Amino acid sequence: MSELARIQGEFQDYLLRGTPGIEACVAGSARVPIGTRLGIYAGAYGSRLIDALESSYPALAALLGEEDFQSLGAKYVRTHDSPYFSIRHYGGALAEFLGEHADYADVPLLAELARFEWLLCAVFDAADAEPLSAAALARARLADWPALRLTFHPSVRRLALRWNAPQLWKALTEGGERPELRVVAEPVEWLAWRQDLHSYFRSLEAAEAAALDAARAGRSFGELCELLAEAHGSERAPQEAAALLAGWLGAGLIVAAAPA
C-alpha cells in the first residue's frame, strides 16, 4: 500500500468512525486546532452522505421523520464506506442494513420500502434505449415468430414484496392518504420501468410475472406461449400472449425482437 493510500484510508476511517491515527498528518494552529479541523470535515462528510440517503429514500425519510432518519443515517454511515465516484450510488445496502440491525429488524416494512425505493433509483439511472414499435415488430416474418427472442429496456426491473410498500411510497411522496399497512402470505410481484423520462411501476399476475422473467432470461416467444398455455389453457394462450406483448410494447418495455 502506498503512503497516500494509507493516509486516505486513515482519513476515511476517522471521518466514518472517529478512528484515531490521522492526527499526525494534519497541521493545526492556535486558532484552529487539529481536532477542530478534523471535526469540521467529519461533520460535513457524514452529513453529505446522509443527505444522499435522503435523496434516494424520500419515502423512508418521510415515514421515519427527520430525527429518526438522521439517526438511521448516522448508524448506516458508521458502518458503510462510500467507494463510488458518484455519491448517487451510495446507499445500496440500506435495505439489508434495516433487515439486520437490531433497532429496525422488528419492522420488516422498513426494509421492503427501502428495497422498493432503491429499485426506483436503479430504474431512473438505467441506460436509455429506443423502444420497439408495434409496426416494427409486425414486420417480422410469420415463420420467425416461434423463435423470436425479446430484448427489454435497460430500465426494466422486477421485485417481489410482501408489504404494500409501493402504495405507501406513492402516498408519502405525493402527499396522498396513507394506506392501511398490510402484509400478505404470498409475495406480490412488481414490475418497474422508465418511459419518456418517467418511472412507472405496477403489480403483476403470476402468469405475466413468469412469462416476463422467462422472456428476460432469453426464452423464445414460442416457449412463452407454452408457459401461458400451462397457466391459461391452450385455447386462451394465443390471446393471452398477444395481450401481454401488446402491453409490453405499449409501455416501451421491449427494444428489440429477433429470432435466435
C-alpha positions as CSV (number, residue, x, y, z in Angstrom):
1,M,0.0,0.0,0.0
2,S,1.3,3.4,-0.9
3,E,1.8,6.2,1.7
4,L,-1.0,8.2,0.0
5,A,-3.4,5.2,0.1
6,R,-2.6,4.7,3.8
7,I,-3.3,8.3,4.7
8,Q,-6.5,8.3,2.6
9,G,-7.7,5.1,4.4
10,E,-6.9,6.5,7.9
11,F,-8.7,9.7,7.0
12,Q,-11.8,7.9,5.8
13,D,-11.7,5.7,9.0
14,Y,-11.7,8.9,11.1
15,L,-14.5,10.5,9.1
16,L,-16.8,7.5,9.3
17,R,-15.9,6.0,12.7
18,G,-13.7,8.5,14.6
19,T,-10.8,6.1,14.5
20,P,-7.7,7.9,15.7
21,G,-4.4,7.9,13.8
22,I,-4.8,10.6,11.2
23,E,-4.0,13.4,13.6
24,A,-0.2,13.1,12.9
25,C,-0.8,14.0,9.3
26,V,-2.8,17.2,9.9
27,A,-1.5,20.6,10.6
28,G,-3.2,22.6,13.4
29,S,-2.8,26.1,14.7
30,A,-3.7,28.0,17.9
31,R,-6.8,29.4,16.2
32,V,-7.9,26.1,14.6
33,P,-6.5,23.1,16.4
34,I,-6.2,19.7,14.8
35,G,-9.3,18.3,16.5
36,T,-11.4,21.3,15.3
37,R,-10.2,20.9,11.7
38,L,-10.9,17.2,11.6
39,G,-14.3,17.7,13.3
40,I,-15.4,20.1,10.5
41,Y,-14.5,17.5,7.9
42,A,-16.1,14.7,9.8
43,G,-19.4,16.5,10.4
44,A,-19.6,17.7,6.8
45,Y,-18.7,14.3,5.3
46,G,-21.3,12.4,7.4
47,S,-24.0,15.0,6.7
48,R,-23.4,14.8,3.0
49,L,-23.7,11.0,3.0
50,I,-27.0,11.2,5.0
51,D,-28.2,13.8,2.5
52,A,-27.5,11.3,-0.3
53,L,-29.5,8.7,1.6
54,E,-32.5,11.0,2.0
55,S,-32.3,11.9,-1.7
56,S,-32.5,8.2,-2.6
57,Y,-35.0,7.2,0.1
58,P,-37.5,10.2,0.3
59,A,-40.5,8.0,1.4
60,L,-38.5,6.2,4.1
61,A,-37.3,9.6,5.4
62,A,-40.9,10.9,5.4
63,L,-42.1,7.8,7.2
64,L,-39.4,7.9,10.0
65,G,-39.4,11.7,10.4
66,E,-36.3,13.9,10.3
67,E,-34.9,13.0,13.7
68,D,-35.2,9.2,13.3
69,F,-34.0,9.3,9.7
70,Q,-30.9,11.3,10.8
71,S,-30.3,8.7,13.5
72,L,-30.6,5.9,10.9
73,G,-28.3,7.7,8.5
74,A,-25.6,8.1,11.1
75,K,-25.7,4.4,12.1
76,Y,-25.5,3.4,8.4
77,V,-22.7,5.8,7.6
78,R,-20.6,4.5,10.5
79,T,-20.6,1.0,9.0
80,H,-20.7,1.7,5.3
81,D,-18.0,3.5,3.3
82,S,-18.6,5.3,0.1
83,P,-16.2,3.8,-2.5
84,Y,-18.1,5.3,-5.5
85,F,-17.0,8.0,-7.8
86,S,-20.6,9.3,-7.7
87,I,-22.4,9.8,-4.4
88,R,-25.6,8.9,-6.3
89,H,-24.7,5.2,-5.9
90,Y,-24.3,5.4,-2.1
91,G,-26.9,3.6,0.0
92,G,-27.5,0.4,-2.0
93,A,-27.1,-1.7,1.2
94,L,-29.6,0.2,3.3
95,A,-32.4,-2.4,2.9
96,E,-30.1,-5.2,4.1
97,F,-29.0,-3.0,6.9
98,L,-32.5,-2.3,8.0
99,G,-33.3,-6.0,7.9
100,E,-30.4,-7.0,10.1
101,H,-29.9,-4.1,12.6
102,A,-31.4,-4.7,16.0
103,D,-33.1,-1.3,16.0
104,Y,-35.0,-1.9,12.8
105,A,-35.3,-5.6,12.0
106,D,-38.5,-5.9,14.0
107,V,-40.3,-3.7,11.5
108,P,-39.7,-5.5,8.1
109,L,-41.8,-2.9,6.3
110,L,-38.8,-0.5,6.5
111,A,-36.5,-2.9,4.7
112,E,-39.1,-3.6,2.0
113,L,-39.8,0.1,1.5
114,A,-36.0,0.7,1.1
115,R,-35.8,-2.1,-1.4
116,F,-38.5,-0.6,-3.4
117,E,-37.0,2.9,-3.3
118,W,-33.6,1.6,-4.4
119,L,-35.3,-0.3,-7.2
120,L,-36.8,3.0,-8.4
121,C,-33.3,4.6,-8.2
122,A,-32.0,1.9,-10.5
123,V,-34.9,2.4,-12.9
124,F,-34.3,6.1,-13.1
125,D,-30.5,5.8,-13.6
126,A,-30.6,2.9,-16.1
127,A,-29.3,3.4,-19.6
128,D,-31.7,4.6,-22.3
129,A,-32.8,2.7,-25.4
130,E,-35.3,3.2,-28.2
131,P,-38.4,1.2,-27.7
132,L,-39.5,-1.2,-30.4
133,S,-42.8,-0.1,-32.1
134,A,-45.7,-2.4,-32.8
135,A,-45.3,-1.6,-36.5
136,A,-41.6,-2.7,-36.5
137,L,-42.5,-6.0,-34.7
138,A,-45.3,-6.6,-37.2
139,R,-42.7,-6.8,-40.0
140,A,-41.3,-10.0,-38.5
141,R,-41.8,-13.0,-40.8
142,L,-44.6,-15.3,-39.6
143,A,-42.2,-18.3,-39.7
144,D,-39.8,-16.5,-37.3
145,W,-42.3,-15.8,-34.5
146,P,-41.8,-19.0,-32.5
147,A,-38.1,-18.4,-32.4
148,L,-38.3,-14.6,-31.6
149,R,-36.4,-13.5,-28.5
150,L,-37.2,-10.2,-26.9
151,T,-34.7,-7.7,-25.6
152,F,-36.0,-5.5,-22.9
153,H,-35.3,-1.9,-22.0
154,P,-32.3,-1.5,-19.6
155,S,-34.5,0.1,-17.0
156,V,-36.9,-2.9,-16.6
157,R,-36.7,-4.3,-13.0
158,R,-38.6,-6.9,-11.1
159,L,-39.3,-7.2,-7.3
160,A,-41.4,-9.4,-5.0
161,L,-42.8,-7.7,-1.9
162,R,-44.9,-8.9,1.0
163,W,-45.9,-5.4,2.3
164,N,-47.8,-2.8,0.4
165,A,-44.7,-0.7,0.2
166,P,-45.4,0.7,-3.3
167,Q,-48.8,2.1,-2.2
168,L,-47.2,3.6,0.9
169,W,-44.4,5.1,-1.2
170,K,-46.9,6.8,-3.5
171,A,-48.8,8.3,-0.6
172,L,-45.6,9.5,1.1
173,T,-44.1,11.1,-2.0
174,E,-47.3,12.5,-3.5
175,G,-49.0,13.7,-0.3
176,G,-51.9,11.3,-0.5
177,E,-53.7,9.5,2.3
178,R,-51.5,6.7,3.7
179,P,-52.9,3.2,3.1
180,E,-53.5,0.8,5.9
181,L,-50.3,-1.2,6.2
182,R,-50.8,-4.9,5.3
183,V,-48.7,-8.0,4.7
184,V,-49.6,-10.9,2.6
185,A,-48.7,-14.6,2.9
186,E,-47.5,-14.9,-0.8
187,P,-45.3,-12.1,-2.2
188,V,-46.8,-9.7,-4.7
189,E,-44.8,-9.4,-7.9
190,W,-44.0,-5.9,-9.1
191,L,-42.6,-4.5,-12.4
192,A,-40.9,-1.2,-12.7
193,W,-39.5,0.6,-15.7
194,R,-38.9,4.1,-17.3
195,Q,-40.6,5.5,-20.3
196,D,-40.1,9.0,-21.7
197,L,-38.1,10.1,-18.6
198,H,-40.9,9.0,-16.3
199,S,-40.6,6.0,-13.9
200,Y,-43.6,3.6,-13.6
201,F,-44.5,0.5,-11.6
202,R,-47.4,-1.9,-11.4
203,S,-48.2,-5.2,-9.9
204,L,-48.1,-8.4,-12.0
205,E,-50.3,-11.5,-12.1
206,A,-48.3,-14.7,-11.6
207,A,-48.6,-15.8,-15.2
208,E,-47.3,-12.5,-16.5
209,A,-44.5,-12.4,-14.0
210,A,-43.4,-15.9,-15.1
211,A,-43.6,-15.0,-18.8
212,L,-41.7,-11.8,-18.3
213,D,-39.0,-13.5,-16.3
214,A,-38.7,-16.2,-18.9
215,A,-38.5,-13.6,-21.7
216,R,-35.9,-11.6,-20.0
217,A,-33.9,-14.8,-19.5
218,G,-33.8,-15.4,-23.2
219,R,-36.7,-17.8,-23.7
220,S,-38.3,-17.7,-27.2
221,F,-41.8,-16.4,-27.9
222,G,-42.9,-20.0,-28.6
223,E,-41.7,-21.0,-25.2
224,L,-43.6,-18.1,-23.6
225,C,-46.8,-19.3,-25.3
226,E,-46.2,-22.8,-23.8
227,L,-45.8,-21.2,-20.4
228,L,-49.1,-19.3,-20.9
229,A,-50.8,-22.5,-22.1
230,E,-49.9,-24.1,-18.8
231,A,-51.4,-21.2,-16.9
232,H,-54.5,-20.5,-19.0
233,G,-55.0,-23.5,-21.2
234,S,-54.1,-23.9,-24.9
235,E,-57.2,-22.2,-26.2
236,R,-56.6,-19.0,-24.3
237,A,-52.8,-19.0,-24.6
238,P,-52.6,-17.1,-28.0
239,Q,-55.0,-14.4,-26.8
240,E,-53.0,-14.0,-23.5
241,A,-49.7,-13.9,-25.4
242,A,-51.0,-11.2,-27.8
243,A,-52.3,-9.1,-24.9
244,L,-49.1,-9.3,-22.9
245,L,-47.0,-8.5,-26.0
246,A,-49.2,-5.5,-26.8
247,G,-49.0,-4.3,-23.2
248,W,-45.2,-4.6,-23.1
249,L,-44.8,-2.8,-26.4
250,G,-47.2,0.0,-25.4
251,A,-45.2,0.6,-22.2
252,G,-41.9,0.7,-24.0
253,L,-40.5,-2.4,-22.3
254,I,-39.2,-4.1,-25.5
255,V,-36.4,-2.6,-27.5
256,A,-35.7,-5.5,-30.0
257,A,-37.1,-8.8,-31.2
258,A,-35.1,-11.2,-33.4
259,P,-35.0,-15.0,-33.9
260,A,-32.2,-16.8,-32.2
